[in-house]
Amino acid sequence: MSEKKPYKTTASAGFFVAGQRVPSLSDEDGVRIPKVGHILYLTDEEAKYELLQQSIEPADQAVEPTPLAPPTPATKAKRGKAA
């Protein structure tokens, strides 16, 4: 199995890159456009076509996913109380 590497989307990327959905943003006219600079983790085989199309480029450095925030103390207290 090939190792996945980080790639970022370019301005020529569409809403789907290598079978993965790219998040979209609204421009000043309210039209949805794909987010430029979105990080995708792809194998060399997955990235080959998209690199040729210039839809992606290698990311400068790997971006670690942000961990989910732990539940707040108030949330924990509500779960434990019986009605």
C-alpha positions as a LaTeX table, in Angstrom:
\begin{tabular}{lrrr}
\hline
Residue & $x$ (\AA) & $y$ (\AA) & $z$ (\AA) \\
\hline
Met1 & 0.00 & 0.00 & 0.00 \\
Ser2 & 1.37 & 3.39 & $-0.97$ \\
Glu3 & 1.93 & 6.12 & 1.55 \\
Lys4 & $-0.43$ & 9.11 & 1.35 \\
Lys5 & 1.14 & 12.53 & 0.89 \\
Pro6 & $-0.38$ & 16.00 & 1.38 \\
Tyr7 & $-1.45$ & 18.01 & $-1.65$ \\
Lys8 & $-3.27$ & 21.33 & $-1.78$ \\
Thr9 & $-5.91$ & 22.33 & $-4.29$ \\
Thr10 & $-5.28$ & 25.08 & $-6.83$ \\
Ala11 & $-7.58$ & 27.61 & $-8.49$ \\
Ser12 & $-8.21$ & 25.18 & $-11.37$ \\
Ala13 & $-9.57$ & 22.44 & $-9.06$ \\
Gly14 & $-13.22$ & 21.50 & $-9.27$ \\
Phe15 & $-15.62$ & 20.42 & $-6.54$ \\
Phe16 & $-14.23$ & 16.86 & $-6.66$ \\
Val17 & $-10.51$ & 16.04 & $-6.83$ \\
Ala18 & $-9.34$ & 12.43 & $-7.05$ \\
Gly19 & $-12.80$ & 11.30 & $-5.95$ \\
Gln20 & $-12.79$ & 13.49 & $-2.84$ \\
Arg21 & $-15.12$ & 16.42 & $-2.30$ \\
Val22 & $-13.46$ & 19.84 & $-1.97$ \\
Pro23 & $-15.19$ & 22.29 & 0.41 \\
Ser24 & $-16.69$ & 25.35 & $-1.23$ \\
Leu25 & $-16.90$ & 29.02 & $-0.34$ \\
Ser26 & $-19.10$ & 31.87 & $-1.59$ \\
Asp27 & $-17.50$ & 34.61 & $-3.64$ \\
Glu28 & $-18.61$ & 38.26 & $-3.56$ \\
Asp29 & $-21.54$ & 37.48 & $-5.89$ \\
Gly30 & $-22.74$ & 34.58 & $-3.75$ \\
Val31 & $-21.58$ & 31.94 & $-6.24$ \\
Arg32 & $-20.11$ & 28.78 & $-4.69$ \\
Ile33 & $-16.49$ & 28.10 & $-5.66$ \\
Pro34 & $-14.10$ & 25.32 & $-4.57$ \\
Lys35 & $-11.74$ & 26.28 & $-1.73$ \\
Val36 & $-8.19$ & 26.96 & $-2.95$ \\
Gly37 & $-5.49$ & 25.54 & $-0.69$ \\
His38 & $-7.60$ & 22.71 & 0.77 \\
Ile39 & $-5.31$ & 19.87 & 1.89 \\
Leu40 & $-5.95$ & 16.38 & 0.51 \\
Tyr41 & $-3.97$ & 13.26 & 1.40 \\
Leu42 & $-3.46$ & 11.15 & $-1.73$ \\
Thr43 & $-1.27$ & 8.27 & $-2.87$ \\
Asp44 & 1.01 & 8.78 & $-5.86$ \\
Glu45 & $-1.45$ & 6.89 & $-8.05$ \\
Glu46 & $-4.41$ & 9.01 & $-6.91$ \\
Ala47 & $-2.48$ & 12.26 & $-7.42$ \\
Lys48 & $-1.00$ & 11.47 & $-10.86$ \\
Tyr49 & $-3.92$ & 12.66 & $-13.03$ \\
Glu50 & $-4.72$ & 15.66 & $-10.84$ \\
Leu51 & $-1.08$ & 16.80 & $-10.94$ \\
Leu52 & $-1.13$ & 16.60 & $-14.75$ \\
Gln53 & $-4.34$ & 18.69 & $-14.77$ \\
Gln54 & $-2.75$ & 21.15 & $-12.32$ \\
Ser55 & $-5.71$ & 20.76 & $-9.96$ \\
Ile56 & $-3.36$ & 20.05 & $-7.07$ \\
Glu57 & 0.22 & 20.76 & $-6.07$ \\
Pro58 & 2.39 & 19.22 & $-3.37$ \\
Ala59 & 1.79 & 20.83 & 0.01 \\
Asp60 & 4.77 & 22.55 & 1.60 \\
Gln61 & 4.42 & 20.53 & 4.79 \\
Ala62 & 2.13 & 17.93 & 6.24 \\
Val63 & $-0.85$ & 19.34 & 8.10 \\
Glu64 & $-1.95$ & 17.37 & 11.12 \\
Pro65 & $-5.71$ & 17.12 & 11.57 \\
Thr66 & $-7.04$ & 19.11 & 14.51 \\
Pro67 & $-8.20$ & 16.84 & 17.32 \\
Leu68 & $-11.81$ & 17.07 & 18.38 \\
Ala69 & $-12.41$ & 19.21 & 21.44 \\
Pro70 & $-13.19$ & 17.25 & 24.62 \\
Pro71 & $-16.71$ & 17.70 & 26.00 \\
Thr72 & $-17.16$ & 20.62 & 28.37 \\
Pro73 & $-17.84$ & 19.94 & 32.06 \\
Ala74 & $-21.43$ & 21.19 & 31.66 \\
Thr75 & $-22.07$ & 18.60 & 28.94 \\
Lys76 & $-20.71$ & 15.81 & 31.13 \\
Ala77 & $-22.92$ & 16.86 & 34.06 \\
Lys78 & $-26.10$ & 16.84 & 31.92 \\
Arg79 & $-25.44$ & 13.32 & 30.69 \\
Gly80 & $-25.02$ & 11.86 & 34.18 \\
Lys81 & $-28.18$ & 13.30 & 35.77 \\
Ala82 & $-31.37$ & 11.25 & 35.74 \\
Ala83 & $-34.72$ & 13.00 & 35.28 \\
\hline
\end{tabular}
